Each structure stands twice: as structure tokens, then as C-alpha cells.
Amino acid sequence: MKLNLLFLFVLVYGITLFLHLSILYLFDLPLWEHQLPLSYVSNFVLAASIVWLLLSVFEKNKDQVSFLFMGISLFKFISFFVLFYPAYKADGVVQKMEVLTFFIPYFVGLSLETGILVQKLNKI
């Protein structure tokens, strides 16, 4: 992955994490609960890896990128059920904060992936 894309990922995820923690702090909620570090790290690594893979495939076979993107997005969503859902469901109830803790970084990554891919596709 190019250095400027990596910097973009670090910057966007860093700002998002800062805002997330600030809002939790303002509402006097626990800052590091509901697997927050794991959620941000796993979503960051998956999103950055996905963009790197898509850009690598894009150079060789532009026609397959959209199918690969959909397949990887499915894999990314399944990772939620493997990594997070059992811990969130352990008490019998999935709380709103648990859902937000996963889906905020998930959608940040999805937005970055989509935006970068759209930019690349528009240059064709």
C-alpha cells in the first residue's frame, strides 16, 4: 500500500478513535469496554489489507475487483460474528454500546475502502 494511503488510514482511524473516546468520556461511560481496542485494530488491519489487495488485483485484472470486494466484505462481516458476537452475546443481550463499538470502525473502514476503490475506478 502506498505510504499516503497508509497515512490516510492512520489519520482517519486515529481521529475516529479520538472522537469515539471523547464522546464516551463526555457521557461518563467506560472508555475501553466492549472490546474497543480489538475492534479498532482488527477493522484497521482488515480495511488496510483489503485496500492493498484490491489495488494489487486492480492492476492485473480490473474486471474481478468488484467481485473480490463483495467477497471480502462478506468475510469482514463474518469476522464480526467470529470475533465479537460471542463476547457481546455472553450476557444474553447485545447492548447498543457493543454494537456501536464494532460498527463505528467497521463503517469507517468500509467508507475508506469504497472511496479509494471508486476513485481508482473513475480513473479508467
ROROKE-377325 format. One record per residue (C-alpha): residue in three letters; x, y, z. Coordinates in steps of 0.02 Angstrom, whole numbers. Each point is the difference from the previous one (the first is absolute). Layout:
% ROROKE-377325
+--------+--------+--------+--------+
| residu |     xx |     yy |     zz |
+--------+--------+--------+--------+
|    Ala |      X |      Y |      Z |
...
+--------+--------+--------+--------+
***
This chain:
% ROROKE-377325
+--------+--------+--------+--------+
| residu |     xx |     yy |     zz |
+--------+--------+--------+--------+
|    Met |      0 |      0 |      0 |
|    Lys |     64 |    171 |    -40 |
|    Leu |     63 |    102 |    146 |
|    Asn |   -128 |    138 |    -24 |
|    Leu |   -144 |   -126 |      8 |
|    Leu |     72 |    -74 |    159 |
|    Phe |     14 |    175 |     73 |
|    Leu |   -182 |     32 |    -50 |
|    Phe |    -55 |   -159 |     89 |
|    Val |     98 |     42 |    158 |
|    Leu |    -65 |    179 |     -1 |
|    Val |   -183 |    -45 |    -28 |
|    Tyr |      0 |   -143 |    126 |
|    Gly |     96 |    107 |    125 |
|    Ile |   -123 |    143 |    -13 |
|    Thr |   -147 |   -120 |     10 |
|    Leu |     71 |    -84 |    155 |
|    Phe |     33 |    169 |     81 |
|    Leu |   -179 |     57 |    -34 |
|    His |    -70 |   -166 |     59 |
|    Leu |     97 |      8 |    164 |
|    Ser |    -43 |    184 |     23 |
|    Ile |   -186 |    -35 |    -16 |
|    Leu |     12 |   -146 |    121 |
|    Tyr |     94 |    112 |    122 |
|    Leu |   -127 |    141 |    -15 |
|    Phe |   -142 |   -119 |     41 |
|    Asp |    102 |    -75 |    143 |
|    Leu |      1 |   -172 |    -80 |
|    Pro |    141 |   -127 |     15 |
|    Leu |    132 |     39 |   -131 |
|    Trp |     78 |   -169 |    -40 |
|    Glu |   -144 |   -121 |     23 |
|    His |    -90 |   -109 |   -128 |
|    Gln |    164 |    -50 |    -84 |
|    Leu |     30 |    176 |    -67 |
|    Pro |    188 |    -21 |    -33 |
|    Leu |    -27 |   -167 |    -89 |
|    Ser |   -139 |     76 |   -103 |
|    Tyr |    105 |    145 |    -62 |
|    Val |    157 |   -102 |    -29 |
|    Ser |    -88 |   -144 |    -90 |
|    Asn |   -103 |    117 |   -109 |
|    Phe |    154 |    106 |    -41 |
|    Val |    104 |   -152 |    -47 |
|    Leu |   -140 |    -78 |   -102 |
|    Ala |    -43 |    162 |    -92 |
|    Ala |    183 |     41 |    -39 |
|    Ser |     31 |   -179 |    -58 |
|    Ile |   -156 |      3 |   -108 |
|    Val |     51 |    162 |    -85 |
|    Trp |    176 |    -67 |    -30 |
|    Leu |    -71 |   -162 |    -74 |
|    Leu |   -129 |     90 |   -107 |
|    Leu |    130 |    120 |    -69 |
|    Ser |    116 |   -146 |    -38 |
|    Val |   -138 |    -94 |    -91 |
|    Phe |    -57 |    159 |    -86 |
|    Glu |    167 |     18 |    -89 |
|    Lys |    -13 |   -177 |    -70 |
|    Asn |   -185 |    -32 |    -26 |
|    Lys |   -120 |    147 |     12 |
|    Asp |   -152 |   -108 |    -38 |
|    Gln |     16 |   -105 |    157 |
|    Val |     19 |    141 |    126 |
|    Ser |   -186 |     23 |     33 |
|    Phe |    -28 |   -186 |     33 |
|    Leu |    152 |     -5 |    112 |
|    Phe |    -62 |    154 |     93 |
|    Met |   -170 |    -80 |     33 |
|    Gly |     80 |   -164 |     56 |
|    Ile |    122 |     85 |    116 |
|    Ser |   -139 |    109 |     72 |
|    Leu |    -95 |   -159 |     41 |
|    Phe |    156 |    -71 |     82 |
|    Lys |     20 |    161 |    100 |
|    Phe |   -179 |     -9 |     60 |
|    Ile |     18 |   -184 |     47 |
|    Ser |    153 |     48 |    103 |
|    Phe |   -120 |     99 |    111 |
|    Phe |    -95 |   -157 |     42 |
|    Val |    159 |    -98 |     33 |
|    Leu |     98 |    130 |    100 |
|    Phe |   -129 |    109 |     85 |
|    Tyr |   -175 |    -73 |      2 |
|    Pro |     37 |   -140 |    126 |
|    Ala |     72 |    124 |    126 |
|    Tyr |   -141 |    124 |    -30 |
|    Lys |   -133 |   -134 |     17 |
|    Ala |     80 |    -80 |    155 |
|    Asp |   -116 |     92 |    119 |
|    Gly |   -151 |    -44 |   -107 |
|    Val |    -25 |    177 |    -66 |
|    Val |     94 |     98 |   -133 |
|    Gln |      5 |    179 |     63 |
|    Lys |     -2 |    155 |   -111 |
|    Met |    174 |     48 |     59 |
|    Glu |     67 |   -170 |    -53 |
|    Val |    -76 |     19 |   -172 |
|    Leu |     68 |    176 |    -19 |
|    Thr |    172 |    -53 |     60 |
|    Phe |     12 |   -121 |   -145 |
|    Phe |    -95 |     90 |   -137 |
|    Ile |     79 |    173 |     17 |
|    Pro |    173 |    -61 |    -54 |
|    Tyr |    -81 |   -126 |   -118 |
|    Phe |    -89 |    137 |    -97 |
|    Val |    153 |    113 |      4 |
|    Gly |     99 |   -139 |    -84 |
|    Leu |   -139 |    -38 |   -122 |
|    Ser |    -12 |    184 |    -47 |
|    Leu |    188 |     11 |    -28 |
|    Glu |      1 |   -159 |   -104 |
|    Thr |   -146 |     57 |   -106 |
|    Gly |     66 |    176 |    -23 |
|    Ile |    172 |    -58 |    -54 |
|    Leu |    -72 |   -131 |   -118 |
|    Val |   -122 |    125 |    -78 |
|    Gln |    142 |    123 |    -29 |
|    Lys |    102 |   -136 |    -84 |
|    Leu |   -148 |    -57 |   -107 |
|    Asn |    -39 |    179 |    -55 |
|    Lys |    175 |     14 |    -73 |
|    Ile |    -34 |   -138 |   -127 |
+--------+--------+--------+--------+
***
